[in-house]
């Protein structure tokens, strides 16, 4: 609390009390305006009229009958990176249990990771068993699954140790790329819904790496097209994603060049690691609008917002042990993520948001970006998102049919529904594109 008070007083002394209060007022007005606009768009883009018509065998309306409408799960993908194995095991700590229970409570989607170095630790020996166990557990809980990443060149994890230590020509790189793509297409990809086929393409040319050598010899566009074409041929039911942390026009220009060259990709992945500052809503809107022009689905693949102070001179090669969450920044994180989620959920071309990471336990860089503490207890951001995802954005009602035999919800949230009318039970999807209209004859 003393730290929070010092930060508060420091801001006043720097700005002056009048300027400080004016800034707070302006920020609150701006946030309220953004929330109102997002809520208006949510109603337009994520809800639709839902109709149940109940009649007897002679098609006469059945009146005053109870219809139960239960929202089972969202169509929008609320997810997180699945780094730890959260499946039950013995012995199990309280922290393990809390991490699993809160993960299942909040999310309907997850990113499973298979960095090549760890997926193929020895040549032709793949870590399929452990990966499939995670996938199976998530599928048992009806999760939408994305895989990350197939090809990447910015990190030591991008290549297996046994391959990195060789003198490899571009032809050998292609041989190994073909091999891992074919194997994963047989064993892993059939169980996934989408895959980051190429990760962080914009800056591939800037690294001393075998992939870079291949691109220089044969051309970035040619290689990307060749391997996305192979991926889609081998995995026609899996969505191919191009994913990047670059959030300026350079990324959009590359995507447009790929699209103009008829490179087959389905989804645009946009990372949002906000270690230096949170994006303004204006910047978020500009990024989304810039990517929307291509007519593709957009997914925020890696979202990180701090619940602790910003690290000066941040070193992305370190794992910090002294980077702590605090109450002041936890509240800021909660406010910001609520606005971020409201905006993304309101946008018709955005299909999902994935936190990276959802807990401070094992978080990238040791940063306090989770919505759970290391012990599994929720931060304010978890409570705020739970209120949106599991309450505000769900439709669960009991209605009585009217004099014409109808039970109608004017603005039912999109999702998978269970409809109960007496002894009849239906499970169906509802969305603005295909609003649910059921005739039930009893």
VEXDREN-2710 file (C-alpha; in Angstrom, 1 decimal):
% VEXDREN-2710
k/r/px/py/pz
1/UNK/0.0/0.0/0.0
2/UNK/2.9/2.4/0.7
3/UNK/4.2/1.8/-2.7
4/UNK/0.8/2.5/-4.3
5/UNK/0.5/5.8/-2.2
6/UNK/4.0/6.9/-3.3
7/UNK/3.1/6.3/-7.0
8/UNK/-0.1/8.3/-6.5
9/UNK/1.7/11.2/-4.8
10/UNK/4.5/11.2/-7.4
11/UNK/2.0/11.5/-10.2
12/UNK/0.3/14.5/-8.5
13/UNK/3.6/16.2/-7.9
14/UNK/4.7/15.7/-11.5
15/UNK/1.5/16.8/-13.2
16/UNK/0.0/19.2/-10.6
17/UNK/-3.3/18.5/-8.9
18/UNK/-5.4/20.2/-11.5
19/UNK/-3.8/18.5/-14.5
20/UNK/-3.8/15.2/-12.7
21/UNK/-7.5/15.3/-12.0
22/UNK/-8.3/16.5/-15.5
23/UNK/-6.3/13.6/-16.9
24/UNK/-8.2/11.1/-14.7
25/UNK/-11.5/12.7/-15.8
26/UNK/-10.6/12.6/-19.4
27/UNK/-9.4/8.9/-19.1
28/UNK/-12.6/7.9/-17.4
29/UNK/-14.8/9.6/-20.1
30/UNK/-12.7/8.0/-22.8
31/UNK/-13.0/4.5/-21.2
32/UNK/-16.7/5.0/-20.7
33/UNK/-17.2/6.0/-24.4
34/UNK/-15.1/3.0/-25.5
35/UNK/-17.1/0.6/-23.4
36/UNK/-20.4/2.0/-24.7
37/UNK/-19.3/1.7/-28.3
38/UNK/-18.0/-1.9/-27.7
39/UNK/-21.3/-2.9/-26.0
40/UNK/-23.3/-1.5/-28.9
41/UNK/-21.2/-3.5/-31.4
42/UNK/-21.4/-6.6/-29.2
43/UNK/-25.2/-6.5/-29.4
44/UNK/-25.0/-6.1/-33.2
45/UNK/-22.3/-8.6/-34.0
46/UNK/-22.6/-11.2/-31.2
47/UNK/-26.3/-11.5/-30.5
48/UNK/-29.4/-12.3/-32.6
49/UNK/-33.1/-13.0/-32.1
50/UNK/-33.8/-16.6/-30.9
51/UNK/-37.2/-18.1/-31.5
52/UNK/-38.9/-21.2/-30.1
53/UNK/-42.3/-22.1/-31.5
54/UNK/-44.3/-24.8/-29.7
55/UNK/-47.3/-26.3/-31.4
56/UNK/-49.4/-29.5/-31.0
57/UNK/-50.0/-32.2/-33.6
58/UNK/-52.6/-30.1/-35.2
59/UNK/-50.2/-27.1/-35.4
60/UNK/-52.1/-25.2/-32.8
61/UNK/-50.0/-23.1/-30.5
62/UNK/-49.2/-24.5/-27.0
63/UNK/-49.4/-21.6/-24.6
64/UNK/-47.9/-21.0/-21.1
65/UNK/-45.4/-23.9/-21.5
66/UNK/-41.9/-23.5/-19.9
67/UNK/-39.0/-23.3/-22.3
68/UNK/-35.5/-23.6/-20.8
69/UNK/-32.7/-21.9/-22.8
70/UNK/-29.2/-22.8/-21.6
71/UNK/-26.1/-21.3/-23.1
72/UNK/-23.5/-24.2/-23.1
73/UNK/-20.5/-22.6/-24.6
74/UNK/-19.3/-19.7/-26.6
75/UNK/-18.4/-19.7/-30.3
76/UNK/-15.9/-17.0/-29.7
77/UNK/-12.6/-18.5/-28.5
78/UNK/-11.6/-17.4/-25.0
79/UNK/-8.3/-19.1/-24.4
80/UNK/-4.8/-19.2/-23.1
81/UNK/-1.4/-20.9/-23.8
82/UNK/-1.4/-24.4/-22.2
83/UNK/2.1/-24.7/-21.0
84/UNK/1.6/-26.8/-17.9
85/UNK/-0.1/-30.2/-17.8
86/UNK/-3.2/-29.3/-15.8
87/UNK/-4.8/-32.8/-15.9
88/UNK/-5.4/-34.3/-12.5
89/UNK/-2.5/-36.3/-11.0
90/UNK/-1.4/-37.6/-7.7
91/UNK/0.0/-36.2/-5.5
92/UNK/-1.5/-32.8/-6.4
93/UNK/-1.0/-29.5/-4.7
94/UNK/-3.7/-27.0/-4.0
95/UNK/-2.0/-24.7/-6.5
96/UNK/-2.3/-27.4/-9.2
97/UNK/-6.0/-27.9/-8.5
98/UNK/-6.7/-24.2/-8.5
99/UNK/-4.9/-23.7/-11.8
100/UNK/-6.9/-26.5/-13.4
101/UNK/-10.3/-25.4/-12.0
102/UNK/-9.9/-21.8/-13.0
103/UNK/-8.6/-22.8/-16.5
104/UNK/-11.7/-24.9/-17.1
105/UNK/-14.0/-22.2/-15.6
106/UNK/-12.9/-19.4/-17.8
107/UNK/-11.6/-20.8/-21.1
108/UNK/-13.0/-22.8/-24.1
109/UNK/-9.9/-22.7/-26.2
110/UNK/-6.1/-23.3/-25.7
111/UNK/-2.8/-23.0/-27.5
112/UNK/-0.7/-26.2/-27.3
113/UNK/3.0/-25.6/-28.0
114/UNK/5.4/-27.9/-29.9
115/UNK/8.7/-26.0/-30.3
116/UNK/10.8/-28.1/-32.7
117/UNK/13.8/-28.4/-30.3
118/UNK/11.6/-30.2/-27.7
119/UNK/9.2/-31.9/-30.0
120/UNK/12.1/-33.8/-31.8
121/UNK/14.9/-33.9/-29.2
122/UNK/16.6/-36.8/-31.1
123/UNK/16.4/-37.2/-34.9
124/UNK/13.2/-39.1/-35.8
125/UNK/12.2/-39.4/-32.2
126/UNK/9.1/-37.3/-31.5
127/UNK/7.5/-36.2/-28.2
128/UNK/4.1/-37.4/-29.5
129/UNK/2.9/-39.2/-26.4
130/UNK/3.1/-36.2/-24.0
131/UNK/1.7/-33.8/-26.6
132/UNK/-1.2/-36.1/-27.4
133/UNK/-2.0/-36.6/-23.7
134/UNK/-2.4/-32.8/-23.3
135/UNK/-4.5/-32.6/-26.5
136/UNK/-6.7/-35.5/-25.4
137/UNK/-7.4/-34.0/-22.0
138/UNK/-8.3/-30.6/-23.6
139/UNK/-10.5/-32.3/-26.2
140/UNK/-12.4/-34.2/-23.5
141/UNK/-13.3/-30.7/-22.1
142/UNK/-14.5/-29.5/-25.5
143/UNK/-11.6/-27.1/-26.1
144/UNK/-10.9/-25.5/-29.5
145/UNK/-7.2/-26.1/-30.0
146/UNK/-4.6/-24.1/-31.8
147/UNK/-1.0/-25.3/-32.3
148/UNK/2.2/-23.1/-32.0
149/UNK/4.5/-22.9/-33.9
150/UNK/5.5/-25.1/-36.8
151/UNK/8.2/-22.9/-38.5
152/UNK/10.0/-20.1/-36.7
153/UNK/13.5/-18.7/-36.7
154/UNK/14.0/-16.2/-33.9
155/UNK/14.8/-18.5/-30.9
156/UNK/17.0/-21.4/-30.0
157/UNK/13.8/-23.5/-29.6
158/UNK/13.2/-23.2/-33.4
159/UNK/15.6/-25.9/-34.4
160/UNK/16.5/-29.2/-32.7
161/UNK/19.9/-29.3/-31.1
162/UNK/21.0/-32.2/-33.3
163/UNK/20.1/-30.2/-36.4
164/UNK/21.4/-26.8/-35.2
165/UNK/24.9/-28.3/-34.7
166/UNK/25.2/-29.4/-38.3
167/UNK/26.5/-27.5/-41.2
168/UNK/23.2/-27.5/-43.1
169/UNK/22.6/-26.3/-46.6
170/UNK/19.2/-25.0/-47.6
171/UNK/18.4/-28.3/-49.3
172/UNK/18.9/-30.1/-45.9
173/UNK/16.7/-27.5/-44.2
174/UNK/13.9/-28.2/-46.7
175/UNK/14.3/-32.0/-46.2
176/UNK/13.9/-31.6/-42.5
177/UNK/10.9/-29.2/-42.9
178/UNK/9.2/-31.7/-45.2
179/UNK/9.8/-34.5/-42.7
180/UNK/8.5/-32.8/-39.6
181/UNK/5.5/-31.3/-41.5
182/UNK/4.6/-34.8/-42.9
183/UNK/4.9/-36.5/-39.5
184/UNK/2.9/-33.9/-37.6
185/UNK/0.2/-34.0/-40.3
186/UNK/-0.2/-37.7/-39.7
187/UNK/0.0/-37.7/-35.9
188/UNK/-0.7/-34.3/-34.3
189/UNK/-2.5/-31.9/-36.7
190/UNK/-5.6/-34.0/-37.2
191/UNK/-6.5/-33.3/-33.6
192/UNK/-6.0/-29.5/-33.9
193/UNK/-8.3/-26.8/-35.2
194/UNK/-5.7/-24.3/-36.3
195/UNK/-1.9/-24.0/-36.5
196/UNK/0.7/-21.2/-36.6
197/UNK/2.4/-22.5/-39.7
198/UNK/4.8/-19.5/-39.9
199/UNK/5.6/-17.5/-36.8
200/UNK/7.0/-13.9/-36.9
201/UNK/7.7/-13.8/-40.6
202/UNK/8.2/-10.1/-40.8
203/UNK/11.7/-10.1/-39.3
204/UNK/12.9/-13.5/-40.6
205/UNK/15.5/-11.8/-42.8
206/UNK/17.3/-10.2/-39.8
207/UNK/18.5/-13.4/-38.1
208/UNK/21.6/-15.6/-38.7
209/UNK/19.7/-18.9/-39.0
210/UNK/19.4/-21.8/-41.5
211/UNK/15.8/-20.8/-42.3
212/UNK/17.1/-17.3/-43.2
213/UNK/19.7/-18.9/-45.5
214/UNK/16.9/-20.8/-47.2
215/UNK/14.8/-17.7/-47.7
216/UNK/17.8/-15.8/-49.1
217/UNK/18.5/-18.6/-51.6
218/UNK/14.9/-19.3/-52.8
219/UNK/12.9/-16.2/-51.7
220/UNK/10.7/-15.7/-48.7
221/UNK/7.4/-15.5/-50.7
222/UNK/8.3/-18.7/-52.6
223/UNK/9.1/-20.8/-49.5
224/UNK/6.1/-19.5/-47.6
225/UNK/3.7/-20.3/-50.4
226/UNK/5.3/-23.7/-51.0
227/UNK/4.9/-24.8/-47.3
228/UNK/1.5/-23.3/-46.7
229/UNK/0.3/-25.1/-49.9
230/UNK/1.8/-28.4/-48.5
231/UNK/0.2/-27.8/-45.1
232/UNK/-3.3/-27.2/-46.6
233/UNK/-2.9/-30.2/-48.9
234/UNK/-2.0/-32.5/-46.0
235/UNK/-4.4/-30.8/-43.5
236/UNK/-7.4/-29.4/-45.5
237/UNK/-9.6/-29.3/-42.3
238/UNK/-7.1/-27.3/-40.2
239/UNK/-6.9/-23.6/-40.4
240/UNK/-3.5/-22.2/-41.4
241/UNK/-2.3/-19.2/-39.4
242/UNK/0.4/-16.6/-40.0
243/UNK/1.3/-15.1/-36.7
244/UNK/3.5/-12.1/-35.8
245/UNK/4.3/-9.7/-33.0
246/UNK/4.8/-6.8/-35.4
247/UNK/1.7/-4.6/-35.2
248/UNK/2.4/-1.9/-37.7
249/UNK/1.8/-1.5/-41.4
250/UNK/4.8/-3.7/-42.3
251/UNK/2.9/-6.8/-41.2
252/UNK/-0.2/-5.8/-43.1
253/UNK/1.9/-5.2/-46.2
254/UNK/3.5/-8.6/-46.0
255/UNK/0.1/-10.3/-45.6
256/UNK/-1.3/-8.4/-48.5
257/UNK/1.7/-9.5/-50.7
258/UNK/1.1/-13.1/-49.7
259/UNK/-2.6/-12.8/-50.4
260/UNK/-2.0/-11.2/-53.8
261/UNK/0.3/-14.1/-54.6
262/UNK/-2.5/-16.6/-53.7
263/UNK/-0.7/-18.0/-50.6
264/UNK/-3.2/-20.2/-48.9
265/UNK/-3.6/-19.0/-45.3
266/UNK/-6.9/-18.8/-43.4
267/UNK/-6.2/-16.7/-40.2
268/UNK/-4.2/-13.7/-39.3
269/UNK/-2.5/-14.1/-35.9
270/UNK/-1.7/-10.9/-34.0
271/UNK/0.4/-11.0/-30.9
272/UNK/0.0/-8.3/-28.2
273/UNK/2.8/-8.5/-25.7
274/UNK/2.4/-5.3/-23.8
275/UNK/5.5/-5.2/-21.6
276/UNK/6.4/-1.6/-22.1
277/UNK/2.8/-0.1/-22.1
278/UNK/-0.7/-1.2/-22.8
279/UNK/-2.0/-0.4/-26.2
280/UNK/-4.5/2.4/-26.3
281/UNK/-8.0/1.5/-27.6
282/UNK/-7.3/3.7/-30.6
283/UNK/-4.2/1.7/-31.4
284/UNK/-6.1/-1.6/-31.0
285/UNK/-8.8/-0.4/-33.3
286/UNK/-6.3/0.8/-35.9
287/UNK/-4.4/-2.5/-35.9
288/UNK/-7.7/-4.5/-36.2
289/UNK/-9.0/-2.2/-39.0
290/UNK/-5.7/-2.5/-40.9
291/UNK/-5.8/-6.3/-40.7
292/UNK/-9.5/-6.5/-41.4
293/UNK/-9.1/-5.1/-45.0
294/UNK/-7.9/-8.6/-46.1
295/UNK/-11.2/-10.2/-45.2
296/UNK/-9.5/-12.9/-43.1
297/UNK/-10.4/-14.0/-39.6
298/UNK/-8.2/-12.3/-36.9
299/UNK/-7.1/-13.9/-33.7
300/UNK/-5.1/-12.3/-30.8
301/UNK/-2.8/-15.2/-30.3
302/UNK/-0.6/-14.0/-27.4
303/UNK/-1.9/-11.3/-25.1
304/UNK/0.2/-10.1/-22.2
305/UNK/-0.7/-7.2/-19.9
306/UNK/1.3/-6.5/-16.7
307/UNK/-0.1/-6.5/-13.2
308/UNK/3.3/-5.1/-12.0
309/UNK/5.5/-2.2/-12.7
310/UNK/7.2/-1.9/-16.1
311/UNK/10.8/-3.1/-16.3
312/UNK/13.2/-0.6/-17.6
313/UNK/15.8/-1.9/-20.0
314/UNK/13.9/-5.2/-20.4
315/UNK/16.1/-8.1/-21.5
316/UNK/14.0/-10.6/-23.4
317/UNK/16.7/-13.3/-22.9
318/UNK/16.3/-13.2/-19.0
319/UNK/13.9/-14.9/-16.7
320/UNK/13.3/-12.3/-13.9
321/UNK/12.7/-13.6/-10.4
322/UNK/12.0/-10.2/-8.8
323/UNK/9.2/-9.0/-11.1
324/UNK/6.2/-8.9/-8.8
325/UNK/2.5/-8.2/-9.1
326/UNK/1.1/-5.4/-6.9
327/UNK/-2.4/-4.1/-6.1
328/UNK/-2.2/-0.9/-8.0
329/UNK/-1.1/-2.6/-11.3
330/UNK/-3.5/-5.5/-10.7
331/UNK/-6.4/-3.0/-10.8
332/UNK/-4.9/-1.4/-14.0
333/UNK/-4.6/-4.8/-15.6
334/UNK/-8.2/-5.7/-14.7
335/UNK/-9.5/-2.4/-16.2
336/UNK/-7.4/-2.7/-19.3
337/UNK/-8.2/-6.4/-20.1
338/UNK/-11.9/-5.7/-19.6
339/UNK/-11.7/-3.0/-22.3
340/UNK/-9.5/-5.2/-24.5
341/UNK/-11.9/-8.1/-24.3
342/UNK/-15.0/-5.9/-24.9
343/UNK/-13.4/-4.5/-28.0
344/UNK/-12.2/-7.8/-29.4
345/UNK/-15.5/-9.5/-28.7
346/UNK/-17.3/-6.7/-30.5
347/UNK/-15.3/-6.9/-33.7
348/UNK/-17.0/-9.1/-36.3
349/UNK/-13.7/-10.5/-37.8
350/UNK/-11.9/-11.3/-34.5
351/UNK/-12.5/-14.9/-33.5
352/UNK/-10.5/-15.3/-30.3
353/UNK/-8.2/-14.0/-27.6
354/UNK/-5.4/-16.2/-26.0
355/UNK/-3.6/-15.0/-22.9
356/UNK/0.2/-15.5/-22.7
357/UNK/0.4/-16.5/-19.9
358/UNK/-2.7/-17.0/-17.8
359/UNK/-0.8/-17.5/-14.6
360/UNK/2.3/-16.0/-13.1
361/UNK/3.5/-19.5/-12.5
362/UNK/6.0/-20.2/-15.3
363/UNK/5.1/-17.0/-17.1
364/UNK/7.4/-15.9/-19.9
365/UNK/10.3/-13.8/-18.7
366/UNK/9.0/-14.2/-15.1
367/UNK/6.7/-11.3/-15.9
368/UNK/3.5/-10.8/-13.8
369/UNK/1.2/-11.1/-16.8
370/UNK/-1.1/-13.8/-15.4
371/UNK/-4.6/-13.3/-14.2
372/UNK/-3.7/-15.9/-11.5
373/UNK/-1.0/-15.5/-8.9
374/UNK/1.7/-18.2/-8.7
375/UNK/-0.3/-20.0/-6.1
376/UNK/-3.3/-20.2/-8.3
377/UNK/-5.4/-17.5/-6.6
378/UNK/-7.3/-15.1/-8.9
379/UNK/-6.2/-11.5/-9.5
380/UNK/-8.9/-8.9/-10.1
381/UNK/-8.6/-9.4/-13.9
382/UNK/-9.7/-13.0/-13.6
383/UNK/-12.8/-12.0/-11.6
384/UNK/-13.6/-9.2/-14.2
385/UNK/-13.2/-11.6/-17.2
386/UNK/-15.2/-14.3/-15.5
387/UNK/-18.0/-11.8/-15.0
388/UNK/-18.0/-11.0/-18.8
389/UNK/-17.4/-14.4/-20.2
390/UNK/-19.6/-16.5/-17.9
391/UNK/-22.3/-14.1/-16.9
392/UNK/-22.7/-10.9/-19.0
393/UNK/-22.2/-12.5/-22.3
394/UNK/-24.4/-15.6/-21.8
395/UNK/-28.1/-16.1/-22.3
396/UNK/-29.7/-18.4/-19.7
397/UNK/-33.4/-18.0/-19.3
398/UNK/-36.7/-19.8/-18.6
399/UNK/-39.6/-18.4/-20.6
400/UNK/-43.3/-19.2/-21.0
401/UNK/-44.7/-19.5/-24.5
402/UNK/-47.1/-16.7/-25.4
403/UNK/-50.6/-16.8/-26.9
404/UNK/-49.1/-17.8/-30.3
405/UNK/-46.9/-20.5/-28.8
406/UNK/-43.6/-18.5/-29.1
407/UNK/-40.8/-18.1/-26.6
408/UNK/-38.5/-15.3/-27.9
409/UNK/-35.2/-13.8/-26.8
410/UNK/-34.6/-10.6/-28.7
411/UNK/-30.8/-10.5/-28.3
412/UNK/-29.5/-14.0/-27.4
413/UNK/-25.7/-14.3/-27.4
414/UNK/-24.2/-16.5/-30.0
415/UNK/-23.1/-19.9/-28.8
416/UNK/-24.1/-23.6/-28.5
417/UNK/-27.4/-24.0/-26.7
418/UNK/-29.4/-26.6/-24.9
419/UNK/-33.2/-26.1/-25.4
420/UNK/-35.6/-27.9/-23.2
421/UNK/-39.4/-28.1/-23.9
422/UNK/-41.1/-30.6/-21.6
423/UNK/-39.5/-33.9/-22.4
424/UNK/-37.9/-32.7/-25.6
425/UNK/-34.2/-31.6/-25.6
426/UNK/-32.2/-30.0/-28.4
427/UNK/-28.6/-29.0/-28.7
428/UNK/-28.0/-26.4/-31.4
429/UNK/-25.9/-23.5/-32.4
430/UNK/-27.1/-19.9/-32.6
431/UNK/-25.3/-16.9/-34.2
432/UNK/-26.2/-13.7/-36.1
433/UNK/-25.4/-15.5/-39.3
434/UNK/-27.6/-18.5/-38.5
435/UNK/-30.1/-17.4/-35.8
436/UNK/-31.9/-20.3/-34.0
437/UNK/-35.5/-20.7/-35.0
438/UNK/-37.0/-24.0/-33.9
439/UNK/-40.5/-25.4/-34.5
440/UNK/-41.3/-28.0/-31.8
441/UNK/-44.3/-30.1/-32.4
442/UNK/-45.6/-32.1/-29.4
END
